Amino acid sequence: MEKESSKIIIRYSFVLIGVIIFGLVIYPGLYKYEKLDQRFPVKINRITGDAKILTINGWQDADDYDHALDLFAEYKQQVIDAMEGQSESIRNNVMNSVLNELQHAKDEIVNAAPPETTQPTYADGTSVFYSANHGANAK
């Protein structure tokens, strides 16, 4: 009977050890998954503690991530600087275009104005108004 009870104890201990090993290693998985800055998936090895970040190039070590962040920040600043330069260039082009349009409209208005009216004159070239005014003063 003692032999049977020792077999039962050994059998249940293997089952118990198997459940414990399954619970520690296999069930939760080898990796723990987190989010970095609520954007980038991160997997952390439960045994070694190594962290890897999912990027466009696949899983990268966390050390590479800091360098990649610096490169992205530099690239972002270059894009912002280029956009600011373009907006100033566009603004200057628009202002020059508006100035040209206004000058063109002014020229059209000046050219379309009726010519100055001339005073009526006699055949000898004297002004009708001049002679009328001087004739009235003479009386």
Phi and psi in radians as a Rosetta constraint file:
Dihedral C 1 N 2 CA 2 C 2 CIRCULARHARMONIC -1.138 0.35
Dihedral N 2 CA 2 C 2 N 3 CIRCULARHARMONIC -0.598 0.35
Dihedral C 2 N 3 CA 3 C 3 CIRCULARHARMONIC -1.150 0.35
Dihedral N 3 CA 3 C 3 N 4 CIRCULARHARMONIC -0.697 0.35
Dihedral C 3 N 4 CA 4 C 4 CIRCULARHARMONIC -1.202 0.35
Dihedral N 4 CA 4 C 4 N 5 CIRCULARHARMONIC -0.712 0.35
Dihedral C 4 N 5 CA 5 C 5 CIRCULARHARMONIC -1.200 0.35
Dihedral N 5 CA 5 C 5 N 6 CIRCULARHARMONIC -0.622 0.35
Dihedral C 5 N 6 CA 6 C 6 CIRCULARHARMONIC -1.193 0.35
Dihedral N 6 CA 6 C 6 N 7 CIRCULARHARMONIC -0.611 0.35
Dihedral C 6 N 7 CA 7 C 7 CIRCULARHARMONIC -1.135 0.35
Dihedral N 7 CA 7 C 7 N 8 CIRCULARHARMONIC -0.730 0.35
Dihedral C 7 N 8 CA 8 C 8 CIRCULARHARMONIC -1.136 0.35
Dihedral N 8 CA 8 C 8 N 9 CIRCULARHARMONIC -0.741 0.35
Dihedral C 8 N 9 CA 9 C 9 CIRCULARHARMONIC -1.134 0.35
Dihedral N 9 CA 9 C 9 N 10 CIRCULARHARMONIC -0.749 0.35
Dihedral C 9 N 10 CA 10 C 10 CIRCULARHARMONIC -1.132 0.35
Dihedral N 10 CA 10 C 10 N 11 CIRCULARHARMONIC -0.752 0.35
Dihedral C 10 N 11 CA 11 C 11 CIRCULARHARMONIC -1.071 0.35
Dihedral N 11 CA 11 C 11 N 12 CIRCULARHARMONIC -0.835 0.35
Dihedral C 11 N 12 CA 12 C 12 CIRCULARHARMONIC -1.210 0.35
Dihedral N 12 CA 12 C 12 N 13 CIRCULARHARMONIC -0.543 0.35
Dihedral C 12 N 13 CA 13 C 13 CIRCULARHARMONIC -1.194 0.35
Dihedral N 13 CA 13 C 13 N 14 CIRCULARHARMONIC -0.668 0.35
Dihedral C 13 N 14 CA 14 C 14 CIRCULARHARMONIC -1.116 0.35
Dihedral N 14 CA 14 C 14 N 15 CIRCULARHARMONIC -0.702 0.35
Dihedral C 14 N 15 CA 15 C 15 CIRCULARHARMONIC -1.106 0.35
Dihedral N 15 CA 15 C 15 N 16 CIRCULARHARMONIC -0.787 0.35
Dihedral C 15 N 16 CA 16 C 16 CIRCULARHARMONIC -1.115 0.35
Dihedral N 16 CA 16 C 16 N 17 CIRCULARHARMONIC -0.763 0.35
Dihedral C 16 N 17 CA 17 C 17 CIRCULARHARMONIC -1.113 0.35
Dihedral N 17 CA 17 C 17 N 18 CIRCULARHARMONIC -0.703 0.35
Dihedral C 17 N 18 CA 18 C 18 CIRCULARHARMONIC -1.084 0.35
Dihedral N 18 CA 18 C 18 N 19 CIRCULARHARMONIC -0.744 0.35
Dihedral C 18 N 19 CA 19 C 19 CIRCULARHARMONIC -1.122 0.35
Dihedral N 19 CA 19 C 19 N 20 CIRCULARHARMONIC -0.726 0.35
Dihedral C 19 N 20 CA 20 C 20 CIRCULARHARMONIC -1.123 0.35
Dihedral N 20 CA 20 C 20 N 21 CIRCULARHARMONIC -0.810 0.35
Dihedral C 20 N 21 CA 21 C 21 CIRCULARHARMONIC -1.087 0.35
Dihedral N 21 CA 21 C 21 N 22 CIRCULARHARMONIC -0.764 0.35
Dihedral C 21 N 22 CA 22 C 22 CIRCULARHARMONIC -1.048 0.35
Dihedral N 22 CA 22 C 22 N 23 CIRCULARHARMONIC -0.749 0.35
Dihedral C 22 N 23 CA 23 C 23 CIRCULARHARMONIC -1.179 0.35
Dihedral N 23 CA 23 C 23 N 24 CIRCULARHARMONIC -0.613 0.35
Dihedral C 23 N 24 CA 24 C 24 CIRCULARHARMONIC -1.460 0.35
Dihedral N 24 CA 24 C 24 N 25 CIRCULARHARMONIC -0.669 0.35
Dihedral C 24 N 25 CA 25 C 25 CIRCULARHARMONIC -1.802 0.35
Dihedral N 25 CA 25 C 25 N 26 CIRCULARHARMONIC -0.897 0.35
Dihedral C 25 N 26 CA 26 C 26 CIRCULARHARMONIC -1.554 0.35
Dihedral N 26 CA 26 C 26 N 27 CIRCULARHARMONIC -0.802 0.35
Dihedral C 26 N 27 CA 27 C 27 CIRCULARHARMONIC -1.036 0.35
Dihedral N 27 CA 27 C 27 N 28 CIRCULARHARMONIC -0.950 0.35
Dihedral C 27 N 28 CA 28 C 28 CIRCULARHARMONIC -1.332 0.35
Dihedral N 28 CA 28 C 28 N 29 CIRCULARHARMONIC -0.209 0.35
Dihedral C 28 N 29 CA 29 C 29 CIRCULARHARMONIC 1.601 0.35
Dihedral N 29 CA 29 C 29 N 30 CIRCULARHARMONIC 2.815 0.35
Dihedral C 29 N 30 CA 30 C 30 CIRCULARHARMONIC -1.271 0.35
Dihedral N 30 CA 30 C 30 N 31 CIRCULARHARMONIC -0.483 0.35
Dihedral C 30 N 31 CA 31 C 31 CIRCULARHARMONIC -2.008 0.35
Dihedral N 31 CA 31 C 31 N 32 CIRCULARHARMONIC 2.544 0.35
Dihedral C 31 N 32 CA 32 C 32 CIRCULARHARMONIC -1.834 0.35
Dihedral N 32 CA 32 C 32 N 33 CIRCULARHARMONIC 2.293 0.35
Dihedral C 32 N 33 CA 33 C 33 CIRCULARHARMONIC -1.823 0.35
Dihedral N 33 CA 33 C 33 N 34 CIRCULARHARMONIC 2.346 0.35
Dihedral C 33 N 34 CA 34 C 34 CIRCULARHARMONIC -2.321 0.35
Dihedral N 34 CA 34 C 34 N 35 CIRCULARHARMONIC 3.118 0.35
Dihedral C 34 N 35 CA 35 C 35 CIRCULARHARMONIC -2.134 0.35
Dihedral N 35 CA 35 C 35 N 36 CIRCULARHARMONIC 2.353 0.35
Dihedral C 35 N 36 CA 36 C 36 CIRCULARHARMONIC -1.762 0.35
Dihedral N 36 CA 36 C 36 N 37 CIRCULARHARMONIC 2.151 0.35
Dihedral C 36 N 37 CA 37 C 37 CIRCULARHARMONIC 0.965 0.35
Dihedral N 37 CA 37 C 37 N 38 CIRCULARHARMONIC 0.489 0.35
Dihedral C 37 N 38 CA 38 C 38 CIRCULARHARMONIC 1.016 0.35
Dihedral N 38 CA 38 C 38 N 39 CIRCULARHARMONIC 0.365 0.35
Dihedral C 38 N 39 CA 39 C 39 CIRCULARHARMONIC -2.276 0.35
Dihedral N 39 CA 39 C 39 N 40 CIRCULARHARMONIC -0.724 0.35
Dihedral C 39 N 40 CA 40 C 40 CIRCULARHARMONIC -1.836 0.35
Dihedral N 40 CA 40 C 40 N 41 CIRCULARHARMONIC 2.197 0.35
Dihedral C 40 N 41 CA 41 C 41 CIRCULARHARMONIC -1.185 0.35
Dihedral N 41 CA 41 C 41 N 42 CIRCULARHARMONIC 2.417 0.35
Dihedral C 41 N 42 CA 42 C 42 CIRCULARHARMONIC -2.227 0.35
Dihedral N 42 CA 42 C 42 N 43 CIRCULARHARMONIC 2.349 0.35
Dihedral C 42 N 43 CA 43 C 43 CIRCULARHARMONIC -2.053 0.35
Dihedral N 43 CA 43 C 43 N 44 CIRCULARHARMONIC 2.357 0.35
Dihedral C 43 N 44 CA 44 C 44 CIRCULARHARMONIC -2.073 0.35
Dihedral N 44 CA 44 C 44 N 45 CIRCULARHARMONIC 2.163 0.35
Dihedral C 44 N 45 CA 45 C 45 CIRCULARHARMONIC -1.197 0.35
Dihedral N 45 CA 45 C 45 N 46 CIRCULARHARMONIC 2.179 0.35
Dihedral C 45 N 46 CA 46 C 46 CIRCULARHARMONIC -1.204 0.35
Dihedral N 46 CA 46 C 46 N 47 CIRCULARHARMONIC -0.438 0.35
Dihedral C 46 N 47 CA 47 C 47 CIRCULARHARMONIC -1.590 0.35
Dihedral N 47 CA 47 C 47 N 48 CIRCULARHARMONIC -0.872 0.35
Dihedral C 47 N 48 CA 48 C 48 CIRCULARHARMONIC -1.605 0.35
Dihedral N 48 CA 48 C 48 N 49 CIRCULARHARMONIC -0.401 0.35
Dihedral C 48 N 49 CA 49 C 49 CIRCULARHARMONIC 1.453 0.35
Dihedral N 49 CA 49 C 49 N 50 CIRCULARHARMONIC 0.081 0.35
Dihedral C 49 N 50 CA 50 C 50 CIRCULARHARMONIC -1.172 0.35
Dihedral N 50 CA 50 C 50 N 51 CIRCULARHARMONIC 2.389 0.35
Dihedral C 50 N 51 CA 51 C 51 CIRCULARHARMONIC -1.971 0.35
Dihedral N 51 CA 51 C 51 N 52 CIRCULARHARMONIC 2.416 0.35
Dihedral C 51 N 52 CA 52 C 52 CIRCULARHARMONIC -2.275 0.35
Dihedral N 52 CA 52 C 52 N 53 CIRCULARHARMONIC 2.527 0.35
Dihedral C 52 N 53 CA 53 C 53 CIRCULARHARMONIC -2.027 0.35
Dihedral N 53 CA 53 C 53 N 54 CIRCULARHARMONIC 2.363 0.35
Dihedral C 53 N 54 CA 54 C 54 CIRCULARHARMONIC -1.422 0.35
Dihedral N 54 CA 54 C 54 N 55 CIRCULARHARMONIC 2.078 0.35
Dihedral C 54 N 55 CA 55 C 55 CIRCULARHARMONIC -2.151 0.35
Dihedral N 55 CA 55 C 55 N 56 CIRCULARHARMONIC -3.034 0.35
Dihedral C 55 N 56 CA 56 C 56 CIRCULARHARMONIC -1.074 0.35
Dihedral N 56 CA 56 C 56 N 57 CIRCULARHARMONIC -0.582 0.35
Dihedral C 56 N 57 CA 57 C 57 CIRCULARHARMONIC -1.519 0.35
Dihedral N 57 CA 57 C 57 N 58 CIRCULARHARMONIC 0.147 0.35
Dihedral C 57 N 58 CA 58 C 58 CIRCULARHARMONIC 1.816 0.35
Dihedral N 58 CA 58 C 58 N 59 CIRCULARHARMONIC -2.827 0.35
Dihedral C 58 N 59 CA 59 C 59 CIRCULARHARMONIC -1.320 0.35
Dihedral N 59 CA 59 C 59 N 60 CIRCULARHARMONIC 2.105 0.35
Dihedral C 59 N 60 CA 60 C 60 CIRCULARHARMONIC -1.986 0.35
Dihedral N 60 CA 60 C 60 N 61 CIRCULARHARMONIC 2.611 0.35
Dihedral C 60 N 61 CA 61 C 61 CIRCULARHARMONIC -1.105 0.35
Dihedral N 61 CA 61 C 61 N 62 CIRCULARHARMONIC 2.652 0.35
Dihedral C 61 N 62 CA 62 C 62 CIRCULARHARMONIC -1.097 0.35
Dihedral N 62 CA 62 C 62 N 63 CIRCULARHARMONIC -0.506 0.35
Dihedral C 62 N 63 CA 63 C 63 CIRCULARHARMONIC -1.110 0.35
Dihedral N 63 CA 63 C 63 N 64 CIRCULARHARMONIC -0.678 0.35
Dihedral C 63 N 64 CA 64 C 64 CIRCULARHARMONIC -1.180 0.35
Dihedral N 64 CA 64 C 64 N 65 CIRCULARHARMONIC -0.448 0.35
Dihedral C 64 N 65 CA 65 C 65 CIRCULARHARMONIC -1.120 0.35
Dihedral N 65 CA 65 C 65 N 66 CIRCULARHARMONIC -0.734 0.35
Dihedral C 65 N 66 CA 66 C 66 CIRCULARHARMONIC -1.083 0.35
Dihedral N 66 CA 66 C 66 N 67 CIRCULARHARMONIC -0.726 0.35
Dihedral C 66 N 67 CA 67 C 67 CIRCULARHARMONIC -1.134 0.35
Dihedral N 67 CA 67 C 67 N 68 CIRCULARHARMONIC -0.724 0.35
Dihedral C 67 N 68 CA 68 C 68 CIRCULARHARMONIC -1.131 0.35
Dihedral N 68 CA 68 C 68 N 69 CIRCULARHARMONIC -0.662 0.35
Dihedral C 68 N 69 CA 69 C 69 CIRCULARHARMONIC -1.096 0.35
Dihedral N 69 CA 69 C 69 N 70 CIRCULARHARMONIC -0.699 0.35
Dihedral C 69 N 70 CA 70 C 70 CIRCULARHARMONIC -1.109 0.35
Dihedral N 70 CA 70 C 70 N 71 CIRCULARHARMONIC -0.726 0.35
Dihedral C 70 N 71 CA 71 C 71 CIRCULARHARMONIC -1.123 0.35
Dihedral N 71 CA 71 C 71 N 72 CIRCULARHARMONIC -0.732 0.35
Dihedral C 71 N 72 CA 72 C 72 CIRCULARHARMONIC -1.123 0.35
Dihedral N 72 CA 72 C 72 N 73 CIRCULARHARMONIC -0.689 0.35
Dihedral C 72 N 73 CA 73 C 73 CIRCULARHARMONIC -1.131 0.35
Dihedral N 73 CA 73 C 73 N 74 CIRCULARHARMONIC -0.722 0.35
Dihedral C 73 N 74 CA 74 C 74 CIRCULARHARMONIC -1.126 0.35
Dihedral N 74 CA 74 C 74 N 75 CIRCULARHARMONIC -0.760 0.35
Dihedral C 74 N 75 CA 75 C 75 CIRCULARHARMONIC -1.109 0.35
Dihedral N 75 CA 75 C 75 N 76 CIRCULARHARMONIC -0.714 0.35
Dihedral C 75 N 76 CA 76 C 76 CIRCULARHARMONIC -1.068 0.35
Dihedral N 76 CA 76 C 76 N 77 CIRCULARHARMONIC -0.751 0.35
Dihedral C 76 N 77 CA 77 C 77 CIRCULARHARMONIC -1.137 0.35
Dihedral N 77 CA 77 C 77 N 78 CIRCULARHARMONIC -0.662 0.35
Dihedral C 77 N 78 CA 78 C 78 CIRCULARHARMONIC -1.101 0.35
Dihedral N 78 CA 78 C 78 N 79 CIRCULARHARMONIC -0.707 0.35
Dihedral C 78 N 79 CA 79 C 79 CIRCULARHARMONIC -1.155 0.35
Dihedral N 79 CA 79 C 79 N 80 CIRCULARHARMONIC -0.744 0.35
Dihedral C 79 N 80 CA 80 C 80 CIRCULARHARMONIC -1.085 0.35
Dihedral N 80 CA 80 C 80 N 81 CIRCULARHARMONIC -0.768 0.35
Dihedral C 80 N 81 CA 81 C 81 CIRCULARHARMONIC -1.098 0.35
Dihedral N 81 CA 81 C 81 N 82 CIRCULARHARMONIC -0.724 0.35
Dihedral C 81 N 82 CA 82 C 82 CIRCULARHARMONIC -1.120 0.35
Dihedral N 82 CA 82 C 82 N 83 CIRCULARHARMONIC -0.697 0.35
Dihedral C 82 N 83 CA 83 C 83 CIRCULARHARMONIC -1.147 0.35
Dihedral N 83 CA 83 C 83 N 84 CIRCULARHARMONIC -0.715 0.35
Dihedral C 83 N 84 CA 84 C 84 CIRCULARHARMONIC -1.120 0.35
Dihedral N 84 CA 84 C 84 N 85 CIRCULARHARMONIC -0.710 0.35
Dihedral C 84 N 85 CA 85 C 85 CIRCULARHARMONIC -1.116 0.35
Dihedral N 85 CA 85 C 85 N 86 CIRCULARHARMONIC -0.699 0.35
Dihedral C 85 N 86 CA 86 C 86 CIRCULARHARMONIC -1.177 0.35
Dihedral N 86 CA 86 C 86 N 87 CIRCULARHARMONIC -0.688 0.35
Dihedral C 86 N 87 CA 87 C 87 CIRCULARHARMONIC -1.151 0.35
Dihedral N 87 CA 87 C 87 N 88 CIRCULARHARMONIC -0.638 0.35
Dihedral C 87 N 88 CA 88 C 88 CIRCULARHARMONIC -1.198 0.35
Dihedral N 88 CA 88 C 88 N 89 CIRCULARHARMONIC -0.708 0.35
Dihedral C 88 N 89 CA 89 C 89 CIRCULARHARMONIC -1.111 0.35
Dihedral N 89 CA 89 C 89 N 90 CIRCULARHARMONIC -0.745 0.35
Dihedral C 89 N 90 CA 90 C 90 CIRCULARHARMONIC -1.129 0.35
Dihedral N 90 CA 90 C 90 N 91 CIRCULARHARMONIC -0.743 0.35
Dihedral C 90 N 91 CA 91 C 91 CIRCULARHARMONIC -1.066 0.35
Dihedral N 91 CA 91 C 91 N 92 CIRCULARHARMONIC -0.764 0.35
Dihedral C 91 N 92 CA 92 C 92 CIRCULARHARMONIC -1.103 0.35
Dihedral N 92 CA 92 C 92 N 93 CIRCULARHARMONIC -0.719 0.35
Dihedral C 92 N 93 CA 93 C 93 CIRCULARHARMONIC -1.110 0.35
Dihedral N 93 CA 93 C 93 N 94 CIRCULARHARMONIC -0.724 0.35
Dihedral C 93 N 94 CA 94 C 94 CIRCULARHARMONIC -1.159 0.35
Dihedral N 94 CA 94 C 94 N 95 CIRCULARHARMONIC -0.749 0.35
Dihedral C 94 N 95 CA 95 C 95 CIRCULARHARMONIC -1.097 0.35
Dihedral N 95 CA 95 C 95 N 96 CIRCULARHARMONIC -0.733 0.35
Dihedral C 95 N 96 CA 96 C 96 CIRCULARHARMONIC -1.126 0.35
Dihedral N 96 CA 96 C 96 N 97 CIRCULARHARMONIC -0.694 0.35
Dihedral C 96 N 97 CA 97 C 97 CIRCULARHARMONIC -1.125 0.35
Dihedral N 97 CA 97 C 97 N 98 CIRCULARHARMONIC -0.757 0.35
Dihedral C 97 N 98 CA 98 C 98 CIRCULARHARMONIC -1.121 0.35
Dihedral N 98 CA 98 C 98 N 99 CIRCULARHARMONIC -0.735 0.35
Dihedral C 98 N 99 CA 99 C 99 CIRCULARHARMONIC -1.064 0.35
Dihedral N 99 CA 99 C 99 N 100 CIRCULARHARMONIC -0.758 0.35
Dihedral C 99 N 100 CA 100 C 100 CIRCULARHARMONIC -1.105 0.35
Dihedral N 100 CA 100 C 100 N 101 CIRCULARHARMONIC -0.728 0.35
Dihedral C 100 N 101 CA 101 C 101 CIRCULARHARMONIC -1.115 0.35
Dihedral N 101 CA 101 C 101 N 102 CIRCULARHARMONIC -0.734 0.35
Dihedral C 101 N 102 CA 102 C 102 CIRCULARHARMONIC -1.134 0.35
Dihedral N 102 CA 102 C 102 N 103 CIRCULARHARMONIC -0.720 0.35
Dihedral C 102 N 103 CA 103 C 103 CIRCULARHARMONIC -1.111 0.35
Dihedral N 103 CA 103 C 103 N 104 CIRCULARHARMONIC -0.718 0.35
Dihedral C 103 N 104 CA 104 C 104 CIRCULARHARMONIC -1.116 0.35
Dihedral N 104 CA 104 C 104 N 105 CIRCULARHARMONIC -0.760 0.35
Dihedral C 104 N 105 CA 105 C 105 CIRCULARHARMONIC -1.116 0.35
Dihedral N 105 CA 105 C 105 N 106 CIRCULARHARMONIC -0.695 0.35
Dihedral C 105 N 106 CA 106 C 106 CIRCULARHARMONIC -1.100 0.35
Dihedral N 106 CA 106 C 106 N 107 CIRCULARHARMONIC -0.782 0.35
Dihedral C 106 N 107 CA 107 C 107 CIRCULARHARMONIC -1.071 0.35
Dihedral N 107 CA 107 C 107 N 108 CIRCULARHARMONIC -0.704 0.35
Dihedral C 107 N 108 CA 108 C 108 CIRCULARHARMONIC -1.106 0.35
Dihedral N 108 CA 108 C 108 N 109 CIRCULARHARMONIC -0.729 0.35
Dihedral C 108 N 109 CA 109 C 109 CIRCULARHARMONIC -1.158 0.35
Dihedral N 109 CA 109 C 109 N 110 CIRCULARHARMONIC -0.737 0.35
Dihedral C 109 N 110 CA 110 C 110 CIRCULARHARMONIC -1.126 0.35
Dihedral N 110 CA 110 C 110 N 111 CIRCULARHARMONIC -0.733 0.35
Dihedral C 110 N 111 CA 111 C 111 CIRCULARHARMONIC -1.262 0.35
Dihedral N 111 CA 111 C 111 N 112 CIRCULARHARMONIC -0.483 0.35
Dihedral C 111 N 112 CA 112 C 112 CIRCULARHARMONIC -1.487 0.35
Dihedral N 112 CA 112 C 112 N 113 CIRCULARHARMONIC -0.170 0.35
Dihedral C 112 N 113 CA 113 C 113 CIRCULARHARMONIC -1.162 0.35
Dihedral N 113 CA 113 C 113 N 114 CIRCULARHARMONIC 2.464 0.35
Dihedral C 113 N 114 CA 114 C 114 CIRCULARHARMONIC -1.137 0.35
Dihedral N 114 CA 114 C 114 N 115 CIRCULARHARMONIC 2.570 0.35
Dihedral C 114 N 115 CA 115 C 115 CIRCULARHARMONIC -1.119 0.35
Dihedral N 115 CA 115 C 115 N 116 CIRCULARHARMONIC 2.729 0.35
Dihedral C 115 N 116 CA 116 C 116 CIRCULARHARMONIC -1.025 0.35
Dihedral N 116 CA 116 C 116 N 117 CIRCULARHARMONIC 2.394 0.35
Dihedral C 116 N 117 CA 117 C 117 CIRCULARHARMONIC -1.335 0.35
Dihedral N 117 CA 117 C 117 N 118 CIRCULARHARMONIC 2.403 0.35
Dihedral C 117 N 118 CA 118 C 118 CIRCULARHARMONIC -1.676 0.35
Dihedral N 118 CA 118 C 118 N 119 CIRCULARHARMONIC 2.651 0.35
Dihedral C 118 N 119 CA 119 C 119 CIRCULARHARMONIC -1.324 0.35
Dihedral N 119 CA 119 C 119 N 120 CIRCULARHARMONIC 2.547 0.35
Dihedral C 119 N 120 CA 120 C 120 CIRCULARHARMONIC -1.124 0.35
Dihedral N 120 CA 120 C 120 N 121 CIRCULARHARMONIC 2.432 0.35
Dihedral C 120 N 121 CA 121 C 121 CIRCULARHARMONIC -2.189 0.35
Dihedral N 121 CA 121 C 121 N 122 CIRCULARHARMONIC 2.798 0.35
Dihedral C 121 N 122 CA 122 C 122 CIRCULARHARMONIC -1.438 0.35
Dihedral N 122 CA 122 C 122 N 123 CIRCULARHARMONIC 3.030 0.35
Dihedral C 122 N 123 CA 123 C 123 CIRCULARHARMONIC -1.074 0.35
Dihedral N 123 CA 123 C 123 N 124 CIRCULARHARMONIC -0.505 0.35
Dihedral C 123 N 124 CA 124 C 124 CIRCULARHARMONIC -1.434 0.35
Dihedral N 124 CA 124 C 124 N 125 CIRCULARHARMONIC -0.063 0.35
Dihedral C 124 N 125 CA 125 C 125 CIRCULARHARMONIC 1.700 0.35
Dihedral N 125 CA 125 C 125 N 126 CIRCULARHARMONIC -0.051 0.35
Dihedral C 125 N 126 CA 126 C 126 CIRCULARHARMONIC -1.393 0.35
Dihedral N 126 CA 126 C 126 N 127 CIRCULARHARMONIC 2.611 0.35
Dihedral C 126 N 127 CA 127 C 127 CIRCULARHARMONIC -1.306 0.35
Dihedral N 127 CA 127 C 127 N 128 CIRCULARHARMONIC 2.448 0.35
Dihedral C 127 N 128 CA 128 C 128 CIRCULARHARMONIC -1.128 0.35
Dihedral N 128 CA 128 C 128 N 129 CIRCULARHARMONIC -0.702 0.35
Dihedral C 128 N 129 CA 129 C 129 CIRCULARHARMONIC -1.215 0.35
Dihedral N 129 CA 129 C 129 N 130 CIRCULARHARMONIC -0.609 0.35
Dihedral C 129 N 130 CA 130 C 130 CIRCULARHARMONIC -1.132 0.35
Dihedral N 130 CA 130 C 130 N 131 CIRCULARHARMONIC -0.787 0.35
Dihedral C 130 N 131 CA 131 C 131 CIRCULARHARMONIC -1.233 0.35
Dihedral N 131 CA 131 C 131 N 132 CIRCULARHARMONIC -0.580 0.35
Dihedral C 131 N 132 CA 132 C 132 CIRCULARHARMONIC -1.195 0.35
Dihedral N 132 CA 132 C 132 N 133 CIRCULARHARMONIC -0.726 0.35
Dihedral C 132 N 133 CA 133 C 133 CIRCULARHARMONIC -1.200 0.35
Dihedral N 133 CA 133 C 133 N 134 CIRCULARHARMONIC -0.698 0.35
Dihedral C 133 N 134 CA 134 C 134 CIRCULARHARMONIC -1.317 0.35
Dihedral N 134 CA 134 C 134 N 135 CIRCULARHARMONIC -0.551 0.35
Dihedral C 134 N 135 CA 135 C 135 CIRCULARHARMONIC -1.194 0.35
Dihedral N 135 CA 135 C 135 N 136 CIRCULARHARMONIC -0.587 0.35
Dihedral C 135 N 136 CA 136 C 136 CIRCULARHARMONIC -1.265 0.35
Dihedral N 136 CA 136 C 136 N 137 CIRCULARHARMONIC -0.608 0.35
Dihedral C 136 N 137 CA 137 C 137 CIRCULARHARMONIC -1.258 0.35
Dihedral N 137 CA 137 C 137 N 138 CIRCULARHARMONIC -0.484 0.35
Dihedral C 137 N 138 CA 138 C 138 CIRCULARHARMONIC -1.240 0.35
Dihedral N 138 CA 138 C 138 N 139 CIRCULARHARMONIC -0.523 0.35
